[in-house]
Amino acid sequence: MGGSIHTVKEIAETLLVASDEMGLEVNVDKTKYMIMSQDQNAGQSHSMKTDNSSFESVEQFKYLGTTLTYQNSTQKEIKNRLKSENACYHSMQNLLSSSLLSKNLKITICRTINLPVVVYGCEIQSLMLREECRLTVFENRVLRRIFGLKRDDITAEWRKLHNEELNDLYCSPNVV
């Protein structure tokens, strides 16, 4: 496309011609399009017609398990990822709080089982500060389960680890 701006119709016609030249057939009933933009009205058009075909415009679609929206909003997707991760975390909660496993093994389990649930498809996401905070809060909750409580030297009472203490104990890059 060489950096020039094309209309959706031109792109669709190019797709149809190129696929026909290669002996491929585009299923127009299954083919939809989405315009991604910060503009509130960008995804509003209903359908696009070429000579023989009509393509429906959508405001969101699922790609490789990740929901993409026309405004490139990740809030809903992060919420869904955290919901899935929460279910995964609760199924392993007893394992992560077990005193029979070392902390290093628990971290390895989290990085190989839990972390992929959260970061799947993240290469297409741009995070806002709110989503970064939600991910960090969730990760710290899991780490607190792994590292357990700490006995306060002064009061001799048990307390949860502070975020700074978690960062010192967990030397791997955080989920964000």
GROMACS elastic network, one bead per residue, 0.5 to 0.9 nm:
[ bonds ]
;  ai    aj funct       b0    kb
    1     4     6  0.62224   500
    1     5     6  0.78550   500
    1     6     6  0.77788   500
    1    11     6  0.88856   500
    2     5     6  0.86699   500
    6     9     6  0.80396   500
    6    10     6  0.60812   500
    6    11     6  0.65704   500
    7    10     6  0.52269   500
    7    11     6  0.64108   500
    7    12     6  0.86927   500
    8    11     6  0.51297   500
    8    12     6  0.61336   500
    8    13     6  0.86091   500
    8    33     6  0.85728   500
    8    35     6  0.85943   500
    8    48     6  0.75628   500
    9    12     6  0.50942   500
    9    13     6  0.61310   500
    9    14     6  0.85541   500
    9    48     6  0.65609   500
    9    49     6  0.70084   500
    9    50     6  0.63943   500
   10    13     6  0.51292   500
   10    14     6  0.61062   500
   10    15     6  0.85633   500
   10    50     6  0.85296   500
   11    14     6  0.50752   500
   11    15     6  0.61435   500
   11    16     6  0.86869   500
   12    15     6  0.50088   500
   12    16     6  0.62286   500
   12    17     6  0.86743   500
   12    48     6  0.86768   500
   12    49     6  0.88021   500
   12    50     6  0.73371   500
   12    55     6  0.84042   500
   13    16     6  0.51203   500
   13    17     6  0.61604   500
   13    18     6  0.85209   500
   13    50     6  0.65050   500
   13    51     6  0.83642   500
   14    17     6  0.51815   500
   14    18     6  0.59645   500
   14    19     6  0.83987   500
   15    18     6  0.52616   500
   15    19     6  0.59912   500
   15    20     6  0.84269   500
   15    26     6  0.84327   500
   16    19     6  0.52922   500
   16    20     6  0.60641   500
   16    21     6  0.86350   500
   16    24     6  0.88820   500
   16    25     6  0.78913   500
   16    26     6  0.67611   500
   17    20     6  0.51266   500
   17    21     6  0.61791   500
   17    22     6  0.87692   500
   18    21     6  0.51250   500
   18    22     6  0.64212   500
   18    23     6  0.87774   500
   18    24     6  0.84872   500
   19    22     6  0.51727   500
   19    23     6  0.62805   500
   19    25     6  0.62959   500
   19    26     6  0.70597   500
   20    23     6  0.50225   500
   20    24     6  0.53670   500
   20    25     6  0.62364   500
   20    26     6  0.82263   500
   21    24     6  0.74667   500
   22    25     6  0.88649   500
   25    28     6  0.89211   500
   26    29     6  0.87714   500
   26    30     6  0.84479   500
   26    31     6  0.74099   500
   27    30     6  0.55507   500
   27    31     6  0.61448   500
   28    31     6  0.50174   500
   28    32     6  0.78481   500
   28    53     6  0.64715   500
   28    54     6  0.68125   500
   28    55     6  0.64773   500
   28    56     6  0.89980   500
   29    32     6  0.80537   500
   29    54     6  0.83297   500
   29    55     6  0.76691   500
   29    56     6  0.86510   500
   30    55     6  0.85847   500
   31    55     6  0.62951   500
   31    56     6  0.74528   500
   32    47     6  0.86962   500
   32    55     6  0.53928   500
   32    57     6  0.58280   500
   32    58     6  0.67433   500
   33    47     6  0.87111   500
   33    48     6  0.88808   500
   33    55     6  0.68893   500
   33    56     6  0.63937   500
   33    57     6  0.50206   500
   33    58     6  0.61521   500
   33    59     6  0.87499   500
   34    42     6  0.88899   500
   34    43     6  0.64763   500
   34    56     6  0.86271   500
   34    57     6  0.55992   500
   34    58     6  0.53377   500
   34    59     6  0.62469   500
   34    60     6  0.72415   500
   34    61     6  0.83246   500
   34    69     6  0.82077   500
   34    70     6  0.62773   500
   35    42     6  0.62741   500
   35    43     6  0.55502   500
   35    44     6  0.89946   500
   35    57     6  0.80523   500
   35    58     6  0.82893   500
   35    59     6  0.79753   500
   35    69     6  0.89750   500
   35    70     6  0.57763   500
   35    71     6  0.84842   500
   36    39     6  0.85414   500
   36    42     6  0.71232   500
   36    43     6  0.70873   500
   36    59     6  0.86106   500
   36    68     6  0.89877   500
   36    69     6  0.71737   500
   36    71     6  0.55476   500
   36    72     6  0.64230   500
   37    40     6  0.76902   500
   37    41     6  0.86617   500
   37    42     6  0.60447   500
   37    43     6  0.77434   500
   37    70     6  0.60511   500
   37    71     6  0.51691   500
   37    72     6  0.72175   500
   38    41     6  0.86929   500
   38    42     6  0.76703   500
   38    70     6  0.79329   500
   38    71     6  0.51837   500
   38    72     6  0.76925   500
   39    42     6  0.53750   500
   39    43     6  0.82945   500
   39    71     6  0.74308   500
   40    43     6  0.74294   500
   40    44     6  0.81192   500
   40    70     6  0.89930   500
   40    71     6  0.76185   500
   41    44     6  0.52542   500
   41    45     6  0.80817   500
   42    45     6  0.74143   500
   42    70     6  0.75375   500
   42    71     6  0.83676   500
   43    46     6  0.83372   500
   43    57     6  0.71479   500
   43    58     6  0.69233   500
   43    59     6  0.56557   500
   43    70     6  0.59084   500
   43    71     6  0.81369   500
   44    57     6  0.77242   500
   44    58     6  0.81885   500
   44    59     6  0.75774   500
   45    48     6  0.79744   500
   45    56     6  0.86897   500
   45    57     6  0.63327   500
   45    58     6  0.85417   500
   46    55     6  0.87567   500
   46    56     6  0.61614   500
   46    57     6  0.52561   500
   46    58     6  0.77328   500
   47    54     6  0.66029   500
   47    55     6  0.54439   500
   47    57     6  0.51716   500
   47    58     6  0.87290   500
   48    53     6  0.83646   500
   48    54     6  0.55408   500
   48    55     6  0.51504   500
   48    56     6  0.64331   500
   48    57     6  0.73070   500
   49    52     6  0.75678   500
   49    53     6  0.57514   500
   49    55     6  0.63240   500
   49    56     6  0.88240   500
   50    53     6  0.51620   500
   50    54     6  0.61657   500
   50    55     6  0.82951   500
   51    54     6  0.83724   500
   58    61     6  0.71708   500
   58    69     6  0.86952   500
   58    70     6  0.79934   500
   59    68     6  0.84345   500
   59    69     6  0.57634   500
   59    70     6  0.52241   500
   59    71     6  0.83020   500
   60    67     6  0.66682   500
   60    68     6  0.53759   500
   60    70     6  0.60428   500
   60    71     6  0.89269   500
   61    66     6  0.81884   500
   61    67     6  0.55376   500
   61    68     6  0.54668   500
   61    69     6  0.67546   500
   61    70     6  0.89515   500
   62    65     6  0.58304   500
   62    66     6  0.53014   500
   62    68     6  0.60895   500
   62    69     6  0.88890   500
   63    66     6  0.52035   500
   63    67     6  0.62526   500
   63    68     6  0.70187   500
   63   121     6  0.87189   500
   64    67     6  0.83944   500
   64   120     6  0.89460   500
   64   121     6  0.71279   500
   65   120     6  0.81063   500
   65   121     6  0.72499   500
   66    77     6  0.68440   500
   66   120     6  0.79483   500
   66   121     6  0.59565   500
   66   122     6  0.83527   500
   66   124     6  0.86686   500
   67    74     6  0.83147   500
   67    76     6  0.82022   500
   67    77     6  0.61501   500
   68    71     6  0.84548   500
   68    72     6  0.63429   500
   68    73     6  0.75308   500
   68    74     6  0.77652   500
   68    77     6  0.80831   500
   68   124     6  0.86502   500
   68   125     6  0.88568   500
   69    73     6  0.60428   500
   69    74     6  0.80008   500
   70    73     6  0.77224   500
   72   125     6  0.78612   500
   72   126     6  0.81107   500
   73    76     6  0.73354   500
   73    77     6  0.80656   500
   73   125     6  0.82767   500
   73   126     6  0.82449   500
   73   127     6  0.87629   500
   74    77     6  0.51309   500
   74    78     6  0.59634   500
   74    79     6  0.84389   500
   74   125     6  0.63284   500
   74   126     6  0.70879   500
   74   127     6  0.68540   500
   74   128     6  0.81325   500
   74   131     6  0.79595   500
   75    78     6  0.52963   500
   75    79     6  0.61663   500
   75    80     6  0.86982   500
   75   127     6  0.83576   500
   75   128     6  0.83252   500
   75   130     6  0.84598   500
   75   131     6  0.65940   500
   76    79     6  0.50510   500
   76    80     6  0.62194   500
   76    81     6  0.86471   500
   77    80     6  0.50456   500
   77    81     6  0.61067   500
   77    82     6  0.85645   500
   77   125     6  0.89243   500
   78    82     6  0.60644   500
   78    83     6  0.84549   500
   78   118     6  0.78773   500
   78   127     6  0.89095   500
   78   131     6  0.68010   500
   78   134     6  0.84803   500
   78   135     6  0.81470   500
   79    82     6  0.51867   500
   79    83     6  0.61227   500
   79    84     6  0.87142   500
   79   131     6  0.84807   500
   79   134     6  0.86697   500
   80    84     6  0.62610   500
   80    85     6  0.85501   500
   81    84     6  0.51697   500
   81    85     6  0.60801   500
   81    86     6  0.84651   500
   81   117     6  0.66856   500
   81   118     6  0.51939   500
   81   119     6  0.78628   500
   81   120     6  0.82150   500
   82    86     6  0.58285   500
   82    87     6  0.85597   500
   82   117     6  0.82088   500
   82   118     6  0.62629   500
   82   134     6  0.85113   500
   82   135     6  0.76550   500
   82   138     6  0.78280   500
   83    86     6  0.50212   500
   83    87     6  0.64485   500
   83    88     6  0.87647   500
   84    87     6  0.52539   500
   84    88     6  0.63768   500
   84    89     6  0.86383   500
   84   117     6  0.68858   500
   84   118     6  0.77040   500
   85    89     6  0.59186   500
   85    90     6  0.85165   500
   85   114     6  0.63031   500
   85   115     6  0.78682   500
   85   116     6  0.88368   500
   85   117     6  0.56960   500
   85   118     6  0.60162   500
   86    90     6  0.60904   500
   86    91     6  0.85534   500
   86   114     6  0.88946   500
   86   138     6  0.85327   500
   87    90     6  0.52351   500
   87    91     6  0.62753   500
   87    92     6  0.88246   500
   88    91     6  0.52432   500
   88    92     6  0.65377   500
   88    93     6  0.86584   500
   88   113     6  0.82111   500
   88   114     6  0.64717   500
   88   117     6  0.81044   500
   89    92     6  0.52179   500
   89    93     6  0.58473   500
   89    96     6  0.87064   500
   89   110     6  0.85522   500
   89   114     6  0.67490   500
   89   142     6  0.76863   500
   90    94     6  0.80667   500
   91    94     6  0.77506   500
   91    95     6  0.85919   500
   92    95     6  0.52257   500
   92    96     6  0.62257   500
   92    97     6  0.87888   500
   93    96     6  0.51807   500
   93    97     6  0.63085   500
   93    98     6  0.86238   500
   93   142     6  0.88390   500
   93   145     6  0.78834   500
   94    97     6  0.52782   500
   94    98     6  0.60529   500
   95    98     6  0.52137   500
   95    99     6  0.87495   500
   95   100     6  0.88134   500
   95   101     6  0.79302   500
   95   106     6  0.79088   500
   96    99     6  0.85312   500
   96   101     6  0.79958   500
   96   103     6  0.85524   500
   96   106     6  0.58695   500
   96   107     6  0.86068   500
   96   109     6  0.85365   500
   96   110     6  0.85015   500
   96   142     6  0.83448   500
   96   145     6  0.64639   500
   96   146     6  0.55064   500
   97   100     6  0.88712   500
   97   101     6  0.85069   500
   97   106     6  0.86420   500
   97   145     6  0.58583   500
   97   146     6  0.58494   500
   97   147     6  0.82852   500
   97   148     6  0.74252   500
   98   101     6  0.60573   500
   98   102     6  0.86692   500
   98   146     6  0.84749   500
   99   102     6  0.73076   500
   99   103     6  0.88259   500
  101   104     6  0.83124   500
  101   105     6  0.64372   500
  101   106     6  0.67235   500
  102   105     6  0.52599   500
  102   106     6  0.63660   500
  102   107     6  0.87490   500
  103   106     6  0.50280   500
  103   107     6  0.61814   500
  103   108     6  0.85898   500
  103   146     6  0.63588   500
  103   147     6  0.67271   500
  104   107     6  0.51188   500
  104   108     6  0.61860   500
  104   109     6  0.86425   500
  105   109     6  0.61513   500
  105   110     6  0.86428   500
  106   109     6  0.50322   500
  106   110     6  0.62596   500
  106   111     6  0.86631   500
  106   146     6  0.65601   500
  107   110     6  0.50450   500
  107   111     6  0.61149   500
  107   112     6  0.85896   500
  107   143     6  0.80884   500
  107   146     6  0.74195   500
  107   170     6  0.86431   500
  108   111     6  0.51035   500
  108   112     6  0.61177   500
  108   113     6  0.84070   500
  109   112     6  0.52868   500
  109   113     6  0.58007   500
  109   114     6  0.74129   500
  110   113     6  0.53573   500
  110   115     6  0.60939   500
  110   116     6  0.89404   500
  110   142     6  0.83898   500
  111   114     6  0.60249   500
  111   115     6  0.50202   500
  111   116     6  0.73347   500
  112   115     6  0.63601   500
  112   116     6  0.67611   500
  113   116     6  0.62687   500
  113   117     6  0.72707   500
  114   117     6  0.55316   500
  114   118     6  0.70642   500
  115   118     6  0.53585   500
  115   119     6  0.62786   500
  115   120     6  0.84440   500
  115   175     6  0.75949   500
  116   119     6  0.51373   500
  116   120     6  0.55406   500
  117   120     6  0.57325   500
  118   121     6  0.86258   500
  118   122     6  0.81171   500
  118   135     6  0.84952   500
  118   175     6  0.83168   500
  119   122     6  0.51449   500
  119   123     6  0.82494   500
  119   175     6  0.77272   500
  119   176     6  0.89524   500
  120   123     6  0.81121   500
  121   124     6  0.62663   500
  121   125     6  0.75415   500
  122   125     6  0.50712   500
  122   126     6  0.80608   500
  123   126     6  0.81165   500
  127   130     6  0.79430   500
  127   131     6  0.58814   500
  127   132     6  0.62568   500
  127   176     6  0.85666   500
  128   131     6  0.54169   500
  128   132     6  0.63473   500
  128   133     6  0.87811   500
  129   132     6  0.50286   500
  129   133     6  0.61908   500
  129   134     6  0.87106   500
  130   133     6  0.51421   500
  130   134     6  0.63077   500
  130   135     6  0.87700   500
  131   134     6  0.50350   500
  131   135     6  0.62232   500
  131   136     6  0.85596   500
  132   135     6  0.52259   500
  132   136     6  0.61440   500
  132   137     6  0.86052   500
  132   175     6  0.87198   500
  132   176     6  0.61065   500
  133   136     6  0.50414   500
  133   137     6  0.60106   500
  133   138     6  0.85319   500
  133   176     6  0.87679   500
  134   137     6  0.51812   500
  134   138     6  0.62321   500
  134   139     6  0.86513   500
  135   138     6  0.51958   500
  135   139     6  0.61572   500
  135   140     6  0.86166   500
  135   175     6  0.68017   500
  135   176     6  0.67801   500
  136   139     6  0.50721   500
  136   140     6  0.60750   500
  136   141     6  0.85659   500
  136   174     6  0.75365   500
  136   175     6  0.68632   500
  136   176     6  0.69673   500
  137   140     6  0.51849   500
  137   141     6  0.62510   500
  137   142     6  0.88550   500
  138   141     6  0.51199   500
  138   142     6  0.64856   500
  138   143     6  0.87542   500
  139   142     6  0.52091   500
  139   143     6  0.62240   500
  139   144     6  0.86341   500
  139   174     6  0.77490   500
  139   175     6  0.69773   500
  140   144     6  0.60106   500
  140   145     6  0.85864   500
  140   163     6  0.70956   500
  140   166     6  0.72368   500
  140   167     6  0.89023   500
  141   144     6  0.51349   500
  141   145     6  0.64231   500
  141   146     6  0.88580   500
  142   145     6  0.51373   500
  142   146     6  0.64460   500
  142   147     6  0.88374   500
  143   147     6  0.60344   500
  143   148     6  0.81240   500
  143   166     6  0.70279   500
  143   170     6  0.79866   500
  144   147     6  0.52282   500
  144   148     6  0.55002   500
  144   149     6  0.74241   500
  144   160     6  0.70801   500
  144   161     6  0.66093   500
  144   162     6  0.89061   500
  144   166     6  0.74378   500
  145   148     6  0.53353   500
  145   149     6  0.83146   500
  147   150     6  0.84974   500
  147   161     6  0.81632   500
  147   166     6  0.81421   500
  147   169     6  0.83204   500
  148   159     6  0.89945   500
  148   160     6  0.72823   500
  148   161     6  0.77182   500
  149   158     6  0.60478   500
  149   159     6  0.54739   500
  149   161     6  0.63397   500
  150   157     6  0.82525   500
  150   158     6  0.55041   500
  150   159     6  0.54437   500
  150   160     6  0.62330   500
  150   161     6  0.62815   500
  151   154     6  0.88322   500
  151   155     6  0.82687   500
  151   156     6  0.57721   500
  151   157     6  0.55159   500
  151   159     6  0.62734   500
  151   160     6  0.87723   500
  152   155     6  0.56433   500
  152   157     6  0.54200   500
  152   158     6  0.60737   500
  152   159     6  0.68099   500
  153   156     6  0.54584   500
  153   157     6  0.79917   500
  154   157     6  0.81793   500
  155   158     6  0.86117   500
  159   162     6  0.89046   500
  161   164     6  0.81405   500
  161   165     6  0.60014   500
  161   166     6  0.64566   500
  162   165     6  0.52401   500
  162   166     6  0.63757   500
  162   167     6  0.87973   500
  163   166     6  0.50275   500
  163   167     6  0.62221   500
  163   168     6  0.86960   500
  164   167     6  0.50462   500
  164   168     6  0.62956   500
  164   169     6  0.87413   500
  165   168     6  0.50773   500
  165   169     6  0.62601   500
  165   170     6  0.85704   500
  166   169     6  0.50976   500
  166   170     6  0.58877   500
  166   171     6  0.89127   500
  167   170     6  0.51999   500
  167   171     6  0.66869   500
  167   172     6  0.87848   500
  167   174     6  0.86884   500
  168   171     6  0.65019   500
  170   173     6  0.82428   500
  170   174     6  0.85619   500
  171   174     6  0.85725   500
  173   176     6  0.80884   500
